[in-house]
Amino acid sequence: MSHTDCKADNMLHGGEIYALGEIRQDFSVNINPLGVPEEVLNAIRAGLLNVECYPDRDCMSLREALSIRLELPGENILFGNGASELIMLLVLGLRPKKALLPVPSFSGYEHALRGAGVPIDYFFLNKNAGFQPDEGFLEALVHLSAGDMLFLCSPANPVGNTLSKAFLTELAEECRSRQICFVLDECFIGFLPDEEMRTMRQEAVGNPYLFVLDAFTKRYACPGLRLGYLMGDRERLTEIARLQPEWSVSALAQIAGTAALHAPVSYLEDARLLITTEREYLTKSLTDLGFIVYPGEANYMLFEATDAVRCEIFSALLKEGFLIRRCAN
């Protein structure tokens, strides 16, 4: 195994390009394929002088713009240095004694829980059912107690499948009755054409046990800026925010986020159309080559091959400057 392959084996997330030599195309990240909107880039250029000042701790301009966009009270939104910081704040602020995680799932949840010393129960999803959570996941709540926590992602990471509004509503109500903290990651929901019909953010406002996570990172292709937001009960968010470092969201991130919210509606519409078209093409092409492609709706795809072929594909692509994501973790 080469030095580069060893580095690749240690990848925790997508986008870890810095130790892998020359990367021509990074397909290991699941962001908007259209790239950063020009309106955002122009706003960042114009706002460079703002680095002479401390950022607004309360993100007032950004908060107002997002509140209008989401039709949520601004006090029910907490901004952070990317979704990762907010996940960590949730764990540290709510201090669960135990957590429930589906498998497969985003490794960042496990990272935050382990960092805080929280024991984890794993719920292994059925591969033959496309890794789709079902009633069995609801039944697993019996092993959690009041104050414990569970994480779910819809569209799921890394599979890309979605959960019905009816299932999520039932799960949220069950968690509320048991006083279990339910963290729903919706960082990829912006790539669904019926986002407004799927989201649970309005439900989170009146439920102190439901937290909905989202980020500018995916929608607007700006992971380097680090800008996420958490939606939920005002008092609970205030409790969590006490652990947040001051000036957590940089001035440029706030400027970029505000500009993104004023980008043309066609930007996301074009991205959704492109993703739908390319997903159909890639699904057929990979299936014809003998791979197992798991059904999903997001801007990424999970496919599987034998261990030997999987390693050969990753290494062969990497040698040509194309990085894909291994999902072993």
C-alpha positions as CSV (number, residue, x, y, z in Angstrom):
1,M,0.0,0.0,0.0
2,S,1.4,3.4,-0.9
3,H,1.8,6.4,1.4
4,T,-1.1,8.1,-0.3
5,D,-3.4,5.1,0.2
6,C,-2.5,5.0,3.9
7,K,-3.5,8.7,4.2
8,A,-6.8,7.9,2.4
9,D,-7.5,5.0,4.8
10,N,-7.4,7.6,7.6
11,M,-10.0,9.9,6.1
12,L,-12.7,10.7,8.6
13,H,-14.8,12.9,6.3
14,G,-14.9,13.8,2.6
15,G,-12.8,16.7,1.3
16,E,-9.6,15.7,3.1
17,I,-7.5,16.5,0.0
18,Y,-4.5,18.1,1.6
19,A,-2.3,15.0,2.1
20,L,-3.3,13.0,-1.0
21,G,-1.3,14.7,-3.8
22,E,-2.8,16.3,-6.8
23,I,-6.6,16.0,-6.8
24,R,-8.3,16.9,-10.1
25,Q,-11.8,16.3,-9.0
26,D,-13.0,15.8,-5.4
27,F,-16.1,13.5,-5.5
28,S,-15.7,12.7,-1.8
29,V,-17.7,15.8,-0.7
30,N,-21.5,16.0,-1.0
31,I,-22.0,19.7,-1.8
32,N,-23.9,21.5,-4.5
33,P,-22.4,20.5,-7.8
34,L,-23.0,24.0,-9.2
35,G,-20.4,25.5,-6.9
36,V,-20.6,28.7,-4.9
37,P,-23.2,31.2,-6.2
38,E,-21.5,34.3,-7.8
39,E,-23.6,36.5,-5.4
40,V,-21.9,34.9,-2.5
41,L,-18.4,35.2,-3.9
42,N,-19.0,38.9,-4.7
43,A,-20.3,39.5,-1.2
44,I,-17.2,37.9,0.3
45,R,-14.9,40.0,-1.8
46,A,-16.8,43.2,-0.9
47,G,-16.7,42.2,2.8
48,L,-13.0,41.5,3.2
49,L,-12.5,44.8,5.1
50,N,-14.9,43.4,7.7
51,V,-12.1,41.2,9.0
52,E,-10.8,44.3,10.8
53,C,-13.8,44.1,13.1
54,Y,-15.1,41.4,15.4
55,P,-18.1,39.6,14.0
56,D,-21.7,40.2,15.3
57,R,-22.1,37.7,18.1
58,D,-25.8,37.5,17.5
59,C,-25.6,37.2,13.7
60,M,-28.5,39.8,13.5
61,S,-28.5,40.4,9.7
62,L,-28.1,36.7,8.9
63,R,-30.7,35.8,11.6
64,E,-33.3,38.2,10.1
65,A,-32.7,36.9,6.6
66,L,-32.9,33.2,7.5
67,S,-35.9,33.8,9.8
68,I,-37.8,35.3,6.8
69,R,-36.7,32.5,4.5
70,L,-37.7,29.7,6.8
71,E,-40.7,31.5,8.3
72,L,-39.4,30.8,11.8
73,P,-38.9,33.2,14.7
74,G,-35.2,34.3,14.8
75,E,-35.0,33.3,18.5
76,N,-35.6,29.7,17.5
77,I,-32.4,29.6,15.4
78,L,-28.8,29.0,16.7
79,F,-25.9,29.6,14.4
80,G,-22.6,27.8,14.7
81,N,-19.3,27.2,13.1
82,G,-20.7,24.5,10.8
83,A,-23.1,21.7,11.7
84,S,-20.2,19.8,13.5
85,E,-19.9,22.5,16.2
86,L,-23.6,22.4,16.8
87,I,-23.6,18.6,17.1
88,M,-20.9,18.9,19.7
89,L,-22.8,21.6,21.5
90,L,-25.9,19.5,21.6
91,V,-24.1,16.6,23.2
92,L,-22.2,18.8,25.7
93,G,-25.1,21.0,26.5
94,L,-27.8,18.3,27.0
95,R,-25.5,15.8,28.6
96,P,-27.3,12.5,27.7
97,K,-26.4,9.4,29.7
98,K,-26.8,7.3,26.5
99,A,-27.4,7.7,22.8
100,L,-28.9,5.7,20.0
101,L,-27.3,5.8,16.5
102,P,-28.4,4.0,13.3
103,V,-25.8,2.2,11.3
104,P,-24.7,3.3,8.7
105,S,-24.8,7.0,9.7
106,F,-22.7,10.1,9.7
107,S,-19.5,9.5,11.7
108,G,-19.7,13.0,13.2
109,Y,-22.4,12.0,15.6
110,E,-20.3,9.2,17.0
111,H,-17.3,11.5,17.2
112,A,-19.2,14.0,19.3
113,L,-20.7,11.4,21.6
114,R,-17.4,9.6,22.2
115,G,-15.6,12.9,22.8
116,A,-18.1,13.6,25.6
117,G,-17.9,10.0,27.0
118,V,-21.5,9.1,26.1
119,P,-22.2,5.4,25.7
120,I,-23.8,4.5,22.4
121,D,-26.3,1.9,21.4
122,Y,-26.1,1.0,17.7
123,F,-29.2,0.1,15.7
124,F,-28.1,-1.8,12.6
125,L,-30.3,-1.0,9.6
126,N,-31.3,-3.8,7.2
127,K,-29.1,-3.7,4.0
128,N,-31.7,-5.7,2.1
129,A,-34.3,-3.0,2.9
130,G,-32.0,-0.3,1.6
131,F,-30.9,0.7,5.1
132,Q,-34.4,2.2,5.7
133,P,-35.4,2.8,9.4
134,D,-38.7,1.1,10.2
135,E,-40.9,0.4,13.2
136,G,-38.0,-1.6,14.8
137,F,-36.2,1.7,15.2
138,L,-39.2,3.1,17.1
139,E,-39.2,0.0,19.3
140,A,-35.5,0.6,20.1
141,L,-36.5,3.7,22.1
142,V,-37.4,1.5,25.0
143,H,-33.7,1.1,25.8
144,L,-33.4,4.9,26.2
145,S,-34.3,6.9,29.3
146,A,-35.5,10.5,29.8
147,G,-32.7,12.9,28.8
148,D,-31.0,10.4,26.5
149,M,-30.4,11.2,22.8
150,L,-30.9,9.8,19.3
151,F,-29.6,11.0,16.0
152,L,-31.2,10.6,12.6
153,C,-30.4,12.1,9.2
154,S,-32.9,12.7,6.4
155,P,-31.8,12.4,3.6
156,A,-29.5,10.0,5.3
157,N,-25.8,10.1,5.2
158,P,-24.2,8.1,3.5
159,V,-27.2,6.3,1.9
160,G,-29.2,9.3,0.7
161,N,-32.6,7.7,1.5
162,T,-35.3,9.8,3.1
163,L,-37.8,9.3,5.9
164,S,-41.5,10.0,5.5
165,K,-43.0,13.0,7.4
166,A,-45.4,10.6,9.1
167,F,-42.6,8.4,10.4
168,L,-40.6,11.4,11.7
169,T,-43.7,12.9,13.3
170,E,-44.5,9.6,15.1
171,L,-40.9,9.4,16.2
172,A,-40.8,13.0,17.4
173,E,-44.0,12.5,19.5
174,E,-42.7,9.3,21.0
175,C,-39.4,11.0,22.0
176,R,-41.4,13.9,23.5
177,S,-43.5,11.5,25.6
178,R,-40.4,9.8,26.8
179,Q,-38.4,13.0,27.2
180,I,-35.7,11.8,24.8
181,C,-33.8,14.4,22.8
182,F,-34.3,13.7,19.1
183,V,-31.7,15.4,16.8
184,L,-32.8,15.3,13.1
185,D,-30.1,16.2,10.6
186,E,-31.6,17.9,7.5
187,C,-28.3,19.2,6.0
188,F,-29.2,17.6,2.6
189,I,-32.9,18.3,2.5
190,G,-32.3,21.4,0.3
191,F,-31.7,19.1,-2.6
192,L,-35.2,17.6,-2.5
193,P,-37.7,19.3,-4.8
194,D,-40.4,19.0,-2.0
195,E,-38.3,20.2,0.8
196,E,-41.0,22.3,2.4
197,M,-43.3,19.2,2.6
198,R,-40.5,17.1,4.2
199,T,-38.9,19.3,6.8
200,M,-39.6,19.1,10.5
201,R,-38.2,22.5,11.4
202,Q,-41.7,24.0,12.2
203,E,-42.4,21.1,14.5
204,A,-39.1,21.8,16.4
205,V,-40.2,25.2,17.5
206,G,-42.9,23.9,19.8
207,N,-41.2,20.7,20.9
208,P,-38.4,21.0,23.5
209,Y,-37.2,17.5,22.7
210,L,-36.8,18.0,18.9
211,F,-33.8,19.7,17.3
212,V,-33.4,20.1,13.5
213,L,-29.9,20.7,12.1
214,D,-29.1,22.3,8.7
215,A,-26.2,24.1,7.1
216,F,-25.2,26.5,4.3
217,T,-22.3,24.1,3.5
218,K,-24.2,21.7,1.3
219,R,-26.7,23.9,-0.4
220,Y,-24.3,26.6,-1.4
221,A,-21.0,24.7,-1.7
222,C,-19.1,26.6,0.9
223,P,-17.7,24.1,3.5
224,G,-14.6,26.2,4.0
225,L,-16.7,29.0,5.5
226,R,-18.3,26.8,8.3
227,L,-21.8,28.0,8.8
228,G,-24.6,25.8,10.2
229,Y,-27.8,26.4,12.1
230,L,-29.8,24.6,14.7
231,M,-33.6,25.0,15.1
232,G,-35.6,24.2,18.2
233,D,-37.1,25.4,21.4
234,R,-35.8,28.9,22.4
235,E,-35.0,28.1,26.0
236,R,-33.2,24.9,25.0
237,L,-31.2,26.7,22.4
238,T,-30.2,29.3,25.0
239,E,-29.1,26.5,27.3
240,I,-26.9,25.0,24.6
241,A,-25.5,28.4,23.5
242,R,-24.0,29.0,26.9
243,L,-21.2,26.5,26.0
244,Q,-20.5,28.1,22.6
245,P,-17.3,30.1,22.1
246,E,-17.9,33.8,21.6
247,W,-17.7,35.0,17.9
248,S,-18.2,31.4,16.8
249,V,-19.4,32.5,13.4
250,S,-17.0,34.7,11.4
251,A,-17.9,38.0,9.8
252,L,-17.2,36.5,6.3
253,A,-19.4,33.5,7.0
254,Q,-22.3,35.8,8.1
255,I,-21.8,37.9,5.0
256,A,-21.7,34.9,2.8
257,G,-24.8,33.3,4.4
258,T,-26.8,36.5,4.1
259,A,-25.9,36.8,0.4
260,A,-26.7,33.1,-0.2
261,L,-30.2,33.7,1.0
262,H,-30.6,36.4,-1.6
263,A,-29.3,34.2,-4.5
264,P,-31.7,33.5,-7.3
265,V,-34.2,30.8,-6.7
266,S,-33.1,29.2,-10.0
267,Y,-29.7,28.3,-8.3
268,L,-31.2,25.5,-6.2
269,E,-33.8,24.6,-8.8
270,D,-31.1,24.0,-11.4
271,A,-29.0,22.0,-8.9
272,R,-32.0,19.7,-8.1
273,L,-32.7,19.1,-11.7
274,L,-29.0,18.3,-12.4
275,I,-28.8,15.9,-9.5
276,T,-32.0,14.1,-10.5
277,T,-30.7,13.6,-14.1
278,E,-27.2,12.6,-13.1
279,R,-28.4,10.2,-10.4
280,E,-30.5,8.3,-13.0
281,Y,-27.5,8.1,-15.3
282,L,-25.0,7.0,-12.6
283,T,-27.4,4.5,-11.1
284,K,-27.9,2.8,-14.4
285,S,-24.2,2.9,-15.4
286,L,-23.0,1.5,-12.0
287,T,-25.7,-1.2,-12.0
288,D,-24.8,-2.2,-15.5
289,L,-21.2,-2.6,-14.3
290,G,-22.3,-5.0,-11.5
291,F,-22.4,-2.7,-8.5
292,I,-25.1,-2.6,-5.9
293,V,-26.5,1.0,-5.8
294,Y,-28.7,1.9,-2.8
295,P,-31.8,4.0,-3.5
296,G,-31.5,7.6,-2.5
297,E,-32.6,11.1,-3.3
298,A,-29.8,13.4,-2.2
299,N,-26.8,14.8,-4.1
300,Y,-24.6,11.7,-3.5
301,M,-24.8,7.9,-4.0
302,L,-23.8,4.9,-2.0
303,F,-22.8,1.9,-4.0
304,E,-21.1,-1.3,-3.1
305,A,-18.8,-3.9,-4.6
306,T,-16.6,-6.8,-3.4
307,D,-13.8,-5.8,-1.0
308,A,-11.1,-6.4,-3.7
309,V,-12.9,-4.5,-6.4
310,R,-13.7,-1.6,-4.0
311,C,-10.0,-1.2,-3.1
312,E,-9.0,-1.3,-6.8
313,I,-11.5,1.3,-7.8
314,F,-10.6,3.7,-5.1
315,S,-6.8,3.4,-5.7
316,A,-7.2,3.5,-9.5
317,L,-9.3,6.7,-9.4
318,L,-7.0,8.3,-6.9
319,K,-4.0,7.7,-9.1
320,E,-5.9,9.6,-11.9
321,G,-6.6,12.5,-9.5
322,F,-10.2,11.5,-8.7
323,L,-11.2,11.2,-5.0
324,I,-14.2,9.2,-3.9
325,R,-15.3,8.5,-0.4
326,R,-14.8,5.2,1.4
327,C,-17.6,4.6,3.9
328,A,-16.0,2.1,6.3
329,N,-16.4,4.5,9.2
